[in-house]
């Protein structure tokens, strides 16, 4: 008999297969450039300058001695905030956020180097990439953890750590039975029998004396 193969560990191959990872990287990178192009186009229209692909894929326009360079830096940081929502929707797992965020910026480095045929030598561009990656990673992990820790709702019930609240919501009749107050005063000795009528305990010593 051929040797039995051990099943893969839980979450090893079923969570994110290679083709799914590649597809998510492609979608995230496309969304990264589309949102950046839209923001830069809006900025150039407001600023009154011409829009070009060099502003998106180039690195020499991001400079610290021009107003346009600082505006482009702020636009790229705003683009990182928008990409946090893309990571939350497409990845939605906090432990995978750093990998995807760093992959986006690494592919952006390759694309910029191939487009300009040179490695970026502007320190502001490198600082912007580090800040953008850190911001995307921090906010992405926080957003995914906040989504993972939210209680799961089933109709009107909410799954939480308190089992008493859940049992009370499922069996409200038990709560009413145990929460019925004890009778006091003259009706302390009264109760209900099986037939639904009432009975009253009398004083035994008084009956014997009579």
FISELO-265500 format. One record per atom (N, C-alpha, C): residue number from 1; atom name; y, z negated, x negated. Coordinates in steps of 0.1 Angstrom, whole numbers, plus 2048, in hexadecimal, padded with zeros to 3 digits. Each point is the difference from the previous one (the first is absolute). Layout:
// FISELO-265500
- votor	bake	north	up	east
- NUM	CA	Y	Z	X
...
//
This chain:
// FISELO-265500
- votor	bake	north	up	east
- 1	N	7F4	800	7F8
- 1	CA	80C	800	808
- 1	C	80D	800	7F7
- 2	N	80A	808	804
- 2	CA	80C	800	7F8
- 2	C	807	7F3	801
- 3	N	807	7FC	7F6
- 3	CA	807	7F3	801
- 3	C	80B	800	80A
- 4	N	801	7F5	807
- 4	CA	80A	7FE	80A
- 4	C	80E	7FF	7FA
- 5	N	809	807	805
- 5	CA	80E	7FF	7FC
- 5	C	807	7F4	807
- 6	N	807	7F9	7F8
- 6	CA	808	7F5	805
- 6	C	80C	806	808
- 7	N	803	7FA	80B
- 7	CA	80C	805	808
- 7	C	80D	7FC	7F8
- 8	N	80A	808	801
- 8	CA	80C	7FD	7F9
- 8	C	807	7F4	806
- 9	N	807	7F8	7F8
- 9	CA	807	7F4	805
- 9	C	809	804	80B
- 10	N	803	7F6	808
- 10	CA	809	802	80B
- 10	C	80E	803	7FB
- 11	N	805	80B	805
- 11	CA	80E	804	7FD
- 11	C	800	808	7F3
- 12	N	7F5	804	7FA
- 12	CA	800	807	7F3
- 12	C	803	80F	802
- 13	N	7F8	806	80A
- 13	CA	802	80E	802
- 13	C	804	804	80E
- 14	N	7FE	7F7	809
- 14	CA	803	803	80E
- 14	C	80F	7FE	803
- 15	N	807	7F8	7F9
- 15	CA	80E	7FD	804
- 15	C	809	80C	7FC
- 16	N	800	804	7F3
- 16	CA	809	80B	7FC
- 16	C	7F7	80A	7F7
- 17	N	7FA	80A	806
- 17	CA	7F9	809	7F8
- 17	C	809	809	7F7
- 18	N	7FB	807	7F6
- 18	CA	80A	807	7F7
- 18	C	808	80A	807
- 19	N	7FA	808	809
- 19	CA	808	80A	807
- 19	C	80B	7FA	809
- 20	N	7FD	7F5	806
- 20	CA	80A	7F9	808
- 20	C	80B	7FB	7F7
- 21	N	7FD	7FB	7F4
- 21	CA	80A	7FB	7F7
- 21	C	809	80C	7FC
- 22	N	7FA	80B	7FC
- 22	CA	808	80C	7FC
- 22	C	809	805	80B
- 23	N	7FB	800	80D
- 23	CA	808	804	80B
- 23	C	80C	7F7	802
- 24	N	7FD	7F3	7FF
- 24	CA	80B	7F6	802
- 24	C	80B	802	7F5
- 25	N	7FC	802	7F4
- 25	CA	809	801	7F5
- 25	C	809	80D	803
- 26	N	7F9	80B	804
- 26	CA	808	80C	803
- 26	C	80A	7FE	80B
- 27	N	7FC	7F9	80B
- 27	CA	809	7FE	80B
- 27	C	80B	7F7	7FC
- 28	N	7FD	7F5	7F8
- 28	CA	80B	7F7	7FC
- 28	C	80A	807	7F7
- 29	N	7FB	808	7F6
- 29	CA	809	807	7F7
- 29	C	808	80A	808
- 30	N	7FB	807	809
- 30	CA	808	80A	808
- 30	C	80A	7F8	808
- 31	N	7FC	7F5	806
- 31	CA	80A	7F8	808
- 31	C	80B	7FA	7F7
- 32	N	7FC	7FD	7F4
- 32	CA	80A	7FB	7F6
- 32	C	80B	80A	7FD
- 33	N	7FC	80D	7FE
- 33	CA	809	80A	7FC
- 33	C	808	805	80D
- 34	N	7FA	800	80B
- 34	CA	807	805	80C
- 34	C	80B	7F6	804
- 35	N	7FC	7F3	800
- 35	CA	80B	7F6	803
- 35	C	80B	800	7F6
- 36	N	7FC	802	7F3
- 36	CA	80A	800	7F5
- 36	C	809	80C	802
- 37	N	7FB	80C	803
- 37	CA	808	80C	802
- 37	C	809	7FF	80B
- 38	N	7FB	7FA	80B
- 38	CA	809	7FE	80C
- 38	C	80C	7F6	7FD
- 39	N	7FD	7F5	7F9
- 39	CA	80A	7F7	7FD
- 39	C	80B	806	7F6
- 40	N	7FA	807	7F6
- 40	CA	809	807	7F6
- 40	C	809	80B	807
- 41	N	7FA	807	809
- 41	CA	807	80A	807
- 41	C	80C	7FA	808
- 42	N	7FD	7F5	807
- 42	CA	80A	7F9	807
- 42	C	80B	7FB	7F7
- 43	N	7FC	7FB	7F5
- 43	CA	80A	7FB	7F6
- 43	C	809	80A	7FB
- 44	N	7FA	80C	7FC
- 44	CA	808	80B	7FB
- 44	C	80A	805	80B
- 45	N	7FC	800	80C
- 45	CA	809	805	80B
- 45	C	80B	7F7	801
- 46	N	7FE	7F3	800
- 46	CA	80B	7F6	801
- 46	C	808	800	7F3
- 47	N	7FA	801	7F5
- 47	CA	808	800	7F3
- 47	C	808	80D	7FE
- 48	N	7FB	80B	806
- 48	CA	807	80D	7FF
- 48	C	7FC	808	7F4
- 49	N	7F3	7FF	7FC
- 49	CA	7FB	808	7F5
- 49	C	7F5	808	804
- 50	N	7FC	809	7F8
- 50	CA	7F5	809	804
- 50	C	7F2	7FA	7FE
- 51	N	7F7	803	809
- 51	CA	7F3	7FA	7FE
- 51	C	7F7	80A	7F8
- 52	N	7F8	7FA	7F8
- 52	CA	7F7	808	7F8
- 52	C	7F3	7F9	7FD
- 53	N	7F6	807	7FD
- 53	CA	7F3	7F9	7FD
- 53	C	800	7F8	7F4
- 54	N	80A	802	7F7
- 54	CA	801	7F8	7F4
- 54	C	803	7F2	803
- 55	N	807	7FD	80B
- 55	CA	803	7F2	804
- 55	C	7F4	7F9	804
- 56	N	7F6	807	804
- 56	CA	7F3	7F9	805
- 56	C	7F6	7FF	7F5
- 57	N	7FE	80B	7F8
- 57	CA	7F6	800	7F6
- 57	C	805	7FF	7F2
- 58	N	80D	800	7FE
- 58	CA	806	7FF	7F3
- 58	C	803	7F1	7FD
- 59	N	803	7FD	7F3
- 59	CA	803	7F3	7FC
- 59	C	80E	7FF	7F9
- 60	N	806	80B	7FD
- 60	CA	80C	7FF	7F9
- 60	C	80C	7FD	809
- 61	N	7FE	802	80E
- 61	CA	80B	7FD	809
- 61	C	802	7F1	802
- 62	N	7F6	7F8	7FD
- 62	CA	800	7F2	802
- 62	C	807	7FA	7F3
- 63	N	80D	7FE	801
- 63	CA	807	7FB	7F4
- 63	C	809	7F5	804
- 64	N	803	7F7	7F7
- 64	CA	809	7F5	803
- 64	C	80E	802	7FE
- 65	N	804	80C	7FB
- 65	CA	80F	803	7FE
- 65	C	806	808	80B
- 66	N	7F8	803	80B
- 66	CA	805	808	80B
- 66	C	7FD	7F9	80D
- 67	N	809	803	80A
- 67	CA	7FE	7FA	80D
- 67	C	7F4	806	807
- 68	N	7FD	80D	7FE
- 68	CA	7F4	806	806
- 68	C	7F4	7FA	7FA
- 69	N	800	7FD	7F3
- 69	CA	7F4	7FA	7FA
- 69	C	7FC	7F2	806
- 70	N	80A	7F8	803
- 70	CA	7FE	7F3	806
- 70	C	7FC	802	80F
- 71	N	805	809	806
- 71	CA	7FD	803	80E
- 71	C	7F1	805	801
- 72	N	7FC	808	7F7
- 72	CA	7F2	804	800
- 72	C	7F7	7F5	7FD
- 73	N	804	7F7	7F7
- 73	CA	7F8	7F4	7FE
- 73	C	7FE	7F7	80C
- 74	N	80B	7FE	808
- 74	CA	7FE	7F9	80C
- 74	C	7F8	807	80B
- 75	N	801	80D	800
- 75	CA	7F8	808	809
- 75	C	7F1	7FF	7FD
- 76	N	7FD	800	7F3
- 76	CA	7F1	7FF	7FC
- 76	C	7FB	7F2	804
- 77	N	808	7F6	7FE
- 77	CA	7FC	7F2	804
- 77	C	7FE	7FF	80F
- 78	N	809	807	808
- 78	CA	7FE	800	80E
- 78	C	7F4	808	804
- 79	N	7FD	80A	7F8
- 79	CA	7F3	808	803
- 79	C	7F4	7F7	7FD
- 80	N	801	7F7	7F7
- 80	CA	7F5	7F6	7FE
- 80	C	7FE	7F7	80C
- 81	N	80A	7FC	806
- 81	CA	7FF	7F8	80C
- 81	C	7F9	808	80B
- 82	N	803	80D	802
- 82	CA	7FA	808	80A
- 82	C	7F1	802	7FC
- 83	N	7FD	801	7F4
- 83	CA	7F2	802	7FC
- 83	C	7F7	7F4	802
- 84	N	807	7F4	802
- 84	CA	7F8	7F4	803
- 84	C	7FA	802	80E
- 85	N	807	806	809
- 85	CA	7FA	802	80D
- 85	C	7F5	80A	800
- 86	N	801	80A	7F7
- 86	CA	7F5	80A	7FE
- 86	C	7F4	7F9	7FB
- 87	N	802	7F7	7F6
- 87	CA	7F4	7F8	7FA
- 87	C	7FA	7F7	80B
- 88	N	808	7FA	808
- 88	CA	7FB	7F7	80B
- 88	C	7F8	808	80A
- 89	N	804	80C	803
- 89	CA	7F9	808	80A
- 89	C	7F3	807	7FB
- 90	N	801	805	7F3
- 90	CA	7F5	807	7FB
- 90	C	7F6	7F8	7F8
- 91	N	805	7F6	7F8
- 91	CA	7F7	7F8	7F8
- 91	C	7FC	7F3	808
- 92	N	80A	7F9	804
- 92	CA	7FE	7F4	808
- 92	C	7F6	7F5	7FA
- 93	N	7FF	800	7F3
- 93	CA	7F8	7F6	7F9
- 93	C	808	7FB	7F4
- 94	N	802	7F3	800
- 94	CA	80A	7FB	7F6
- 94	C	7FB	802	7F2
- 95	N	7F3	7FF	7FD
- 95	CA	7FA	801	7F3
- 95	C	801	80E	7FA
- 96	N	802	80A	809
- 96	CA	801	80E	7FB
- 96	C	80E	805	7FF
- 97	N	80A	7F8	804
- 97	CA	80E	804	800
- 97	C	804	803	7F2
- 98	N	7FE	7F7	7F6
- 98	CA	805	802	7F2
- 98	C	7FA	80D	7FA
- 99	N	7F3	803	803
- 99	CA	7FB	80D	7FB
- 99	C	807	80C	805
- 100	N	802	800	80D
- 100	CA	806	80C	806
- 100	C	80F	801	7FC
- 101	N	807	7F5	7FF
- 101	CA	80E	800	7FD
- 101	C	802	805	7F1
- 102	N	7F7	7FB	7F7
- 102	CA	801	805	7F2
- 102	C	7FC	80F	7FF
- 103	N	7F6	804	808
- 103	CA	7FC	80E	800
- 103	C	80B	809	805
- 104	N	808	7FC	80A
- 104	CA	80B	808	804
- 104	C	80A	802	7F5
- 105	N	804	7F6	7F9
- 105	CA	80A	801	7F6
- 105	C	7FA	807	7F3
- 106	N	7F4	7FF	7FE
- 106	CA	7FA	807	7F4
- 106	C	7FF	80F	803
- 107	N	7FD	804	80C
- 107	CA	800	80E	804
- 107	C	80E	805	800
- 108	N	80A	7F8	804
- 108	CA	80E	804	7FF
- 108	C	804	802	7F2
- 109	N	7FC	7F8	7F7
- 109	CA	802	802	7F2
- 109	C	7FB	80E	7FB
- 110	N	7F3	803	803
- 110	CA	7FA	80C	7FD
- 110	C	807	80C	806
- 111	N	804	7FF	80C
- 111	CA	807	80B	807
- 111	C	80E	802	7FA
- 112	N	807	7F6	7FD
- 112	CA	80D	801	7FA
- 112	C	7FF	806	7F2
- 113	N	7F6	7FC	7F8
- 113	CA	7FE	805	7F3
- 113	C	7FC	80F	800
- 114	N	7F8	804	809
- 114	CA	7FC	80E	801
- 114	C	80C	808	805
- 115	N	808	7FB	809
- 115	CA	80B	808	806
- 115	C	80B	802	7F6
- 116	N	803	7F5	7F8
- 116	CA	80B	801	7F6
- 116	C	7FB	805	7F3
- 117	N	7F2	800	7FE
- 117	CA	7FA	803	7F3
- 117	C	804	7F7	7F5
- 118	N	802	7F4	804
- 118	CA	804	7F6	7F6
- 118	C	7FD	7F2	806
- 119	N	7FE	7F6	7F7
- 119	CA	7FD	7F3	804
- 119	C	80E	7F9	803
- 120	N	802	7F9	80B
- 120	CA	80D	7FA	802
- 120	C	804	7F6	7F5
- 121	N	80C	802	7FC
- 121	CA	806	7F8	7F5
- 121	C	80B	7F7	804
- 122	N	803	800	80D
- 122	CA	80B	7F8	806
- 122	C	7FB	7F2	803
- 123	N	805	7F6	7FA
- 123	CA	7FC	7F2	803
- 123	C	802	7FC	80E
- 124	N	80B	805	806
- 124	CA	802	7FC	80E
- 124	C	7F5	806	809
- 125	N	7FB	80C	7FD
- 125	CA	7F5	805	808
- 125	C	7F3	7F8	7FE
- 126	N	7FD	7FB	7F4
- 126	CA	7F5	7F8	7FE
- 126	C	801	7F2	807
- 127	N	80C	7FB	7FF
- 127	CA	803	7F3	807
- 127	C	7FF	801	80F
- 128	N	804	80C	805
- 128	CA	7FF	802	80E
- 128	C	7F2	801	805
- 129	N	7F7	807	7F8
- 129	CA	7F2	801	803
- 129	C	7F9	7F3	800
- 130	N	803	7F7	7F6
- 130	CA	7FA	7F3	800
- 130	C	805	7F7	80C
- 131	N	80D	801	803
- 131	CA	804	7F8	80B
- 131	C	7FB	805	80D
- 132	N	7FF	80D	802
- 132	CA	7FA	806	80C
- 132	C	7F1	7FC	802
- 133	N	7F9	801	7F5
- 133	CA	7F2	7FD	801
- 133	C	7FE	7F1	803
- 134	N	808	7F7	7FA
- 134	CA	7FF	7F2	803
- 134	C	804	7FD	80E
- 135	N	80A	806	805
- 135	CA	805	7FE	80E
- 135	C	7F5	805	80A
- 136	N	7FA	80B	7FD
- 136	CA	7F6	806	809
- 136	C	7F4	7F7	800
- 137	N	7FC	7FB	7F4
- 137	CA	7F4	7F8	7FF
- 137	C	802	7F3	807
- 138	N	80B	7F9	7FE
- 138	CA	802	7F3	805
- 138	C	801	800	810
- 139	N	809	809	805
- 139	CA	801	801	80E
- 139	C	7F4	806	807
- 140	N	7F9	809	7F9
- 140	CA	7F4	805	806
- 140	C	7F5	7F6	801
- 141	N	7FE	7F7	7F6
- 141	CA	7F6	7F6	801
- 141	C	804	7F5	80A
- 142	N	80D	7FD	801
- 142	CA	804	7F6	80A
- 142	C	7FE	805	80E
- 143	N	804	80D	802
- 143	CA	7FE	805	80E
- 143	C	7F1	801	804
- 144	N	7F8	804	7F7
- 144	CA	7F1	801	803
- 144	C	7FA	7F2	802
- 145	N	804	7F7	7F8
- 145	CA	7FB	7F2	802
- 145	C	805	7FA	80D
- 146	N	80D	803	804
- 146	CA	805	7FB	80D
- 146	C	7F8	807	80B
- 147	N	7FC	80C	7FF
- 147	CA	7F9	807	80A
- 147	C	7F1	7FB	801
- 148	N	7FA	7FD	7F4
- 148	CA	7F3	7FB	800
- 148	C	7FE	7F2	805
- 149	N	80B	7F8	7FF
- 149	CA	7FF	7F2	804
- 149	C	804	7FE	80F
- 150	N	804	80B	806
- 150	CA	804	7FF	80E
- 150	C	7F4	7FC	809
- 151	N	801	7F7	80A
- 151	CA	7F5	7FD	809
- 151	C	7FC	80C	808
- 152	N	7F3	801	803
- 152	CA	7FB	80B	808
- 152	C	800	7FC	80E
- 153	N	805	809	809
- 153	CA	802	7FD	80E
- 153	C	7F6	808	808
- 154	N	7F8	7F9	809
- 154	CA	7F7	807	809
- 154	C	805	7FD	80E
- 155	N	808	809	805
- 155	CA	805	7FE	80E
- 155	C	80B	7F5	7FF
- 156	N	7FD	7F5	808
- 156	CA	809	7F4	800
- 156	C	7FC	7F6	7F6
- 157	N	7F5	802	7F9
- 157	CA	7FB	7F6	7F7
- 157	C	804	803	7F2
- 158	N	803	7F7	7F7
- 158	CA	803	802	7F2
- 158	C	7F7	7F8	7F8
- 159	N	7F9	807	7F6
- 159	CA	7F7	7FA	7F7
- 159	C	807	7F9	7F5
- 160	N	7FF	7F3	800
- 160	CA	807	7F8	7F6
- 160	C	7F6	7F6	7FA
- 161	N	805	7F7	7F7
- 161	CA	7F7	7F6	7FA
- 161	C	7FD	7F5	809
- 162	N	807	7FE	80B
- 162	CA	7FE	7F4	809
- 162	C	7F5	804	80A
- 163	N	7F4	7FB	7FF
- 163	CA	7F6	803	80A
- 163	C	802	7FA	80D
- 164	N	807	7F5	800
- 164	CA	803	7F9	80D
- 164	C	808	808	809
- 165	N	80B	806	7FB
- 165	CA	808	809	808
- 165	C	7F8	80B	806
- 166	N	7F7	806	7F8
- 166	CA	7F9	80C	805
- 166	C	7F6	7FB	80B
- 167	N	7F9	7F5	7FE
- 167	CA	7F7	7FB	80A
- 167	C	807	7FC	80D
- 168	N	80C	7FA	7FE
- 168	CA	808	7FD	80C
- 168	C	804	80C	808
- 169	N	803	80B	7F8
- 169	CA	805	80C	807
- 169	C	7F4	807	807
- 170	N	7F4	7FF	7FA
- 170	CA	7F4	807	806
- 170	C	7FB	7F8	80C
- 171	N	7FF	7F2	7FE
- 171	CA	7FB	7F8	80B
- 171	C	80B	7F6	805
- 172	N	809	805	808
- 172	CA	80B	7F7	805
- 172	C	7FB	7F6	80A
- 173	N	7F4	802	806
- 173	CA	7FB	7F6	80A
- 173	C	7FC	7F3	7F9
- 174	N	7FB	802	7F3
- 174	CA	7FC	7F4	7F9
- 174	C	80C	7F7	7FD
- 175	N	80B	807	7FD
- 175	CA	80C	7F8	7FC
- 175	C	805	7F9	80C
- 176	N	7FF	806	80C
- 176	CA	805	7F9	80C
- 176	C	7F7	7F4	804
- 177	N	7F3	802	7FD
- 177	CA	7F7	7F5	803
- 177	C	802	7F4	7F7
- 178	N	802	802	7F3
- 178	CA	802	7F5	7F7
- 178	C	80E	7FB	800
- 179	N	809	808	805
- 179	CA	80E	7FB	800
- 179	C	804	7FA	80D
- 180	N	7F7	7FE	809
- 180	CA	803	7F9	80D
- 180	C	803	7F1	7FD
- 181	N	80B	7FC	804
- 181	CA	804	7F2	7FD
- 181	C	7F7	7F6	808
- 182	N	7FF	7F4	7FA
- 182	CA	7F8	7F5	807
- 182	C	809	7FA	80B
- 183	N	7F9	7FD	80A
- 183	CA	807	7FA	80C
- 183	C	803	7F1	7FD
- 184	N	80B	7FB	804
- 184	CA	804	7F2	7FE
- 184	C	803	7FA	80D
- 185	N	802	7F2	800
- 185	CA	804	7F9	80C
- 185	C	7F5	7FE	809
- 186	N	803	803	80D
- 186	CA	7F6	7FE	80B
- 186	C	7F5	80A	7FF
- 187	N	803	80C	7FB
- 187	CA	7F6	80A	800
- 187	C	7F7	801	7F3
- 188	N	801	7F5	7F8
- 188	CA	7F8	800	7F4
- 188	C	7F1	800	802
- 189	N	7FC	7FA	80B
- 189	CA	7F1	7FF	802
- 189	C	7FB	80B	809
- 190	N	809	809	803
- 190	CA	7FC	80B	809
- 190	C	7FB	80C	7F8
- 191	N	7F8	808	806
- 191	CA	7FB	80C	7FA
- 191	C	7FB	80A	80A
- 192	N	7F9	809	7FC
- 192	CA	7FA	80B	808
- 192	C	7F1	801	7FE
- 193	N	7F9	800	80C
- 193	CA	7F1	802	7FF
- 193	C	7FD	80E	800
- 194	N	7F3	803	800
- 194	CA	7FB	80E	7FF
- 194	C	804	807	80C
- 195	N	800	7FA	80C
- 195	CA	803	807	80D
- 195	C	80F	804	801
- 196	N	808	7FB	7F7
- 196	CA	80E	803	801
- 196	C	808	7F5	807
- 197	N	7FA	7F5	805
- 197	CA	807	7F5	807
- 197	C	805	7F6	7F6
- 198	N	806	7F6	804
- 198	CA	805	7F5	7F8
- 198	C	7F8	7F3	802
- 199	N	800	7F8	7F6
- 199	CA	7F9	7F3	801
- 199	C	80A	7F6	7FA
- 200	N	7FE	7F3	804
- 200	CA	808	7F6	7FB
- 200	C	7F8	7F4	7FD
- 201	N	802	7FA	7F4
- 201	CA	7F9	7F4	7FC
- 201	C	806	7F4	806
- 202	N	7F8	7F7	805
- 202	CA	805	7F4	807
- 202	C	7FD	7F4	7F7
- 203	N	806	7F5	803
- 203	CA	7FE	7F4	7F9
- 203	C	7F4	7F9	804
- 204	N	7F6	7FF	7F7
- 204	CA	7F3	7FA	803
- 204	C	801	7F1	802
- 205	N	808	7FA	7F8
- 205	CA	801	7F1	802
- 205	C	806	7FC	80D
- 206	N	80A	808	805
- 206	CA	806	7FE	80D
- 206	C	7F6	801	80B
- 207	N	7F7	80A	800
- 207	CA	7F5	802	80A
- 207	C	7F6	7F5	800
- 208	N	7FD	7FB	7F4
- 208	CA	7F6	7F5	800
- 208	C	806	7F3	805
- 209	N	80D	7FE	7FE
- 209	CA	806	7F3	805
- 209	C	801	800	80F
- 210	N	802	80C	806
- 210	CA	800	801	80F
- 210	C	7F2	7FE	805
//
